[in-house]
Structure formats: C-alpha cells, structure tokens
Amino acid sequence: MRELLKKFAYVGTALVLVGVAVNSCQKQATKSGISADVAKQVYVPPGEYDEFYAFLSGGYNGQIDVVGLPSGRLLQIVPVFSVDPHNGYGFDEETKAMLMTSHGFIPWDDSHHPELSQTDGVPDGRWVFINANNTTRMARVDLRTFETVEILEIPLSGGNHASTFVTQNTEYVTAATRFAVPIPQKDIPIDVKNFQGTLTFIKVNNDPNYEGNDRMEIAFQILVPGYDYDLAHCGKGPSHGWCFFTSYNTEQASTLLEINASQKDKDYIAAVNWKVAEKCIADGKYKEVPVTYYHNYYDDKTHMAYSKVEKSVKVIDPKDCPGLIYFLPTPKSPHGVDVDPTGEYIVAGGKLATVLPIHSFSKMIKAIENKEFAGEDHGIPVLKYEAINYCEVPKPCLGPLHNEFDGRGYVYTSCFISSEVIKTDLKTCKVVDRIPTYYSVGHLMIPGGDSRKPWGKYVLPMNKITKDRFLPTGPELAHAAQLIDITGEKMRMLLDFPTMGEPHYAQALPADLIMDKVWKVYPLEENKHPYATLSEEDAKVVRKGNVVHVYMTAIRSHFVPDNIEGIRVGDTVYFHVTNLEQDWDIPHGFAIYGAHTSNILIMPGQTKTIQWIPKHPGVYPFYCTDFCSALHQEMQGYVRVSPRGAKTQLRWRGGGSDWKTG
Amino acid sequence: MRKLLLGIVVAFGIYACGGGNQSAGGGATEQTQETKQEAKAGSSGEIVIEDTLSWIGPEGVPVKSVELGPLNQELAKKGAELFKLKCTACHKIDQRYVGPALKGVTKRRNPAWIMNQILVPDYMIEHDPITHKLLEEYLAKMTFQNVTEEDARALLEYFRWIDEKGTEP
C-alpha cells in the first residue's frame, strides 16, 4: 500500500510538471511549491551581511566555494588543488610548490569534503580542511586569508575519499583509501583480493602561538583489508577517541563493481579507537615503512610555498594492536557515516538498503566488553549486528546517502534516488517529515550539523542534477543547492541557487566567528619575500646569465620600472611584483604579452612572481589587470626584447626617473 | 570664510541624513548620494583652500588637534623611514608625482589636517571640502597605508623638519 501511495505521489509530481509546461505564469510557485513570503527569509539587503559563511567543495574543479547564507551569494572561490588563472595560484613561482607531489607537479584534483576545525566539538573558524580524492592529498585553508596554506600528500593510498573529518579538538584529521591498491605499490596482476587499504590519521599542531604553516603530519596509518573506504566521521562527547569509516566492496570485486560490489547484504563501518593507536605507537607496535610523499606549506611572511619531502610513515597492523579496530556490520554498501551531537547515535547512509541503520555507541562499547563477536574478517573482530544496532528506520526513502543533525533530536537524510530530504526522530526512529529536492540530492549540510552544537536553522541539500531549474546553458548545467528552513515542524523550501563544480559536502558557521579575524592586507613591514621591493627607489633589473630578475613595485597607478630594455630572446625573465598598497581590497594585477602562465593578482603588501620567456624580438607591453583607480588604464609599461646574443644595454626607468643601468 | 563654513555645514547635514554609517556594511545608495552632494559643494569654487591653517576638521576625524613641541629629530627620522616605505610610491618632497609635492605642507595645512589625511583619507575625501578639491585636481585618491596614529605623528614631524631645516633629519 505504501509503495502504491508512493507511485501515486510520483504520478502527481509528473502531473504538476505538465501543469508547469502548460501554464508558465504559475511556473515558479508550482515548481517549487513555495509561498511568496519566504523571500524575506533569504533577502539580504544591499550592503548587509549574510548570517553564515558556507564552504562548499568544488568537486572536479578542485576548489572551495565560499557562499553566504541565507542569500546563496557567492563570496569567493578559494583555489586549493587546482591552478587558478584568476589570481595565479599554481602559475606563479611562489605557489607552484603547493601542488608538488611524489608524482611531480599535479595541476588539478577532485576536492570532496571540507571540514571546519573544531574546538570542544564546535567549529571554531580557524581553518577549513579538504581532501583531494584523485592524487591522494589533503589541504588546510587559513580562514584569516582564505588561502590554501598547507597540502599534505597521503602515501599508501588510492583515492583519498574518507577525508577530511576532524576529531573533537582537531587533534587529528582523517584520510582513507577509497580504492584498495597494492600496499606498498608494486607491479602485480589486478586482483583486489591481493590489495589493501589504509586509514590515515593526520596530527594537527593546534598551538595558537605557532607561526609556521607546517602544522600537519601523518601520525600513523592503519593497514586494513582491501575494501573501498568511503566516508568517515569522528566521535564526540562520550565517543570522543573513536572515528568511524564506512566501507563497501567487501566482496573485493575487481571489475563491474556496479553489480559485483552489491552482492552482500551488509558491509562494514570500521570503528577505530585512535587513543589505542596512540598507545600502540608509543609502545613501538608499528612498522616504519619507507615511502616518499610531499608536505607543502605557504609562509605568510616570505609569501612563498615550500616542499618538504618525507621519506617514511608509521604503519600499524591491527594484529599487533588489539582493541584498535572493530567492524560494525551495516547494510548495504553504506555511504555516509554520521555521529549525532550527543555522540551516541551513529547513523549510516545505507545507500542500497531499504532501511536507515542507526547504531548505538554505548551498545557498541558493551558489545566489545562482552565480546559479542560474529567472527573475524582478516583478523579484525566483527561485532554482532543486533548488539550494536539501535534501530533500523524502515523504508525511509530510496538511496539514503548522508545525514546531518539539527541539535534538537532530529537527523536529516539526503535521499539520492527519490530526490528528497527526510527528517527522522532519532529516539523513535520515525520519519516525521519529507521534502522534495531538485534533483538527485547528494550531500546535505546544516551549519555545524556534524558538530556537538549545530546552528540548526537551515539544511542545504546539494543536488547532482539541475535539469529545468534555471535558464539552460547548453548540455552542461551548473549543479544546484536548495536552502530549506528547518526551524518549524515542517521543512520549508526557501531558495534555489546554482553552485560551481560539484559540491560533495559543505560546512557552515556563523559569520562572526570569522569576519573580525580576516586579514585586510599583508603588512609591508613584515614582507620577508627574498625578491620584495619595498620602495620605488629600490626597484631594479638584475641579469644573472640568461636569467633576469625584475624587482618591480606597483601602486595606484604605475609600475616601477615601467620601461625595460636589454632583454634577449633566450632569457628567462622573472617579474617579482610588490604591491606597495596598504589599503584593503586594492590588489594590482600583472600580465605580459605572450606569457605562458597566467596573470597574477598581488594583494596589498604582497610580493608575487611570474615567469616570462619571450620568443621573438620586439617591444612587448605589460599592464595591470585589476581595475585599481581612475588611472588604471594608464598602469602599463614596455619591455624591449632584442635578438639572441644582441648587445643591447640592460637598462630601466620608471617613477619619473632617468634610465638606470645595473 | 563664511562660504567655507556654509559648505561644511551642508556637508554635515548630508552626512547626518546618510546615517553616519562608516562601516563597510553601510547602505551603498546613501553613500553615493552623499558623495555626489559633496562634489557639488567641493566644485563650487568658493572654498579658499589656502586658508586652512586654522582648519577645524569634520566631526568624525580621529585627530582633533596636535600639540606641536620643539622639533624632535628622532621622531623625524622615524617619519623619514616610514615615508620611504609607505609614501614615496606616490609622493616626492620636491616635485608633484601621483600626489602633491610635500615640501611646505606644514606651512599650508593644519597639523591635524595632515595627520587625518594620512589616517582616514577616505573619510576626508567625503567630508573635508579641501581634500575633495585636491582629488579633483589630482584624480588619484589618497590611500590608507596601514599606519597608526603614532606613525602619522612621526610623518608629520618629518614634514616639519623638512620645512624648518630644509634637509633630511
């Protein structure tokens, strides 16, 4: 009967859509089912601020979008794992090192799960972490500058998906292998049964007085069976000290996983006691495995990124560390695993399951004490399902993926296949409300919704399919998010807005936790860039063989020098541009004809460097790319390039000076 | 002089209407209106900008008046360093550059005016008719260079030294 009703509901939706096509006047109201009075809930008047900062991952664009809520206005795009021609990230000489890996310079990645740093289980507005799924890395973005300041490569991993989830006080950030691989990598036949996975714990230096950006290091990796480790969340309150990782393909299929990895009724959540891991490390119960990986970080004073090449990692085999890890049987190819604000309920997204399984942390601890094991898997104890499960929410929806919490005892679940968000009472395990999303929701996010104290005002489903929601833009459409009011008994749809790339997850927190700490300039006095030019009279051009360094200044609205002669074909020229402004929101840009890189945007007080290799003799213009003043169009200059081997004198001028020579 | 005062009063009146919102979150529309009205007052050509040694600043400026003691060479030296780091990209002592030549500035302008010009240039452009007139002439906005009041005082001392002694401190 229930299924029948559902079918009717679908037919009803179809009829509504037909109605839309026929009567376009009713389009908006009918399609979204909203009333006009919601406008005032999302309208932020010009010049006023949003209540929340939201950080949406960019998926295959490798970035983070910063969005204001409730308006849905895009505030900034932070490049993390992808080069960005907008400001020169990854193109300029300073930040290239950020994208170095043991596989060389990687200009792109797939960023999935942002996570705000937490103190006492509550987002604190210091940093946002995010993972790179493809060439396994994780990053830290500083929320004073909204810049990527640290990237750590994760060795012994294939696909860093269950990342970046933090422990209650940001002691650790998680990483895990989505794709089982040979560990360590070697040339063997493709057979997943011979592969393994790792669960990685990255230690974070939380010292507020530490000024460096090399804050992260791999504390240890746990060797696990060759399954796909999908998502994670760490415990809080009573469950602080544990992290939980979902797994699928416990079938260990190597091909056609779509069918072959969906054979078993249950896969696992791996429950890891990281305090036990710490003890095993202290007791020397680990192996130091030689492996090369990169640790890159940006120095706020020299304005430059550095790479450290690490040579080994501590690996724990669970066999040597009893009590470290348990498997919780969980239906069926579970996706998300989410711990409620009290730390007691562990809710899985039973992707292919017909139920929503909710496990109990306290039951799990009892089951471990009472040794209620169903058996072992690769030497890891498997707990009895009945002994850990609190309840199964029956027939919640189709394709439940992720869960967030409102702090009032409800869990909100995204349902991909049936395109809806459902609201479930955690105690009674009953679905109390549901609302359609447009369409095929993946992740969803409540500000602070995976923390101990959610700001439970909105839920933001992020949808994979947009179809007819906005004006069409060809075969590719931007993904879309919807803002839903969750303060009442019934959820209320407020807003639709397009998102960039493919947001996989998001985080949000009240604006006042960040906005007063944001830097407005880089202080000139603290600029320790080795090629900084802090005064126009120090501007110069220096030749060292075929390499030419231009020490250049920029201020509204001129460069010094702005005329340079004596460059030759065959030279490599570095323009080190220092922005002498100390006024907020006055970047200068720099671009030069024929550069094979991008433009650079130099923030006030900052120095950035762009490489230029002129190919042909001639006189080439350069100019400021960021409209800076009424005389911005005048902010330009020339470089004369002579043929290879020419004797043209190296000289420069600017700022009203005569020609100078080196 | 009466007309100068009138101009300032008009500016204050408009300022009050705008709600006096200095924060970045202030209404954009109101600010635009304010600026337009100010431009009118500034471009009337009736303001005698030479007569500014007895300048009384608009209400919102941080420096109301400056107690000038005997010349302090140490302070002037500190000002000279700051001048090189933060000002020389736009100002020279002896010649017009992006902004006016600064030789003689302490003879032309009230010391509080000079410090406020350094500390709150945007506010001065909006609320001080003299500054507005200078913007019309130079077309480049004086920029805030992240200096403290103490720094601004050192810069003032540097300009005094130049004007009194005719040499670098």
Interface residues (C-beta under 8 A of the other chain):
Chain A: P45 P46 G47 E48 Y49 V521 P523 L524 E525 L534 S535 E536 E537 T553 I555 R556 S557 H558 V560 L580 E581 Q582 D583 I586 P604 G605 S629 A630 L631 G655 G656
Chain B: G25 G26 G27 A28 T29 K84 L85 K86 T88 A89 C90 K92 Q95 Y97 V98 L139 A140 K141 T143 F144 Q145 N146 V147
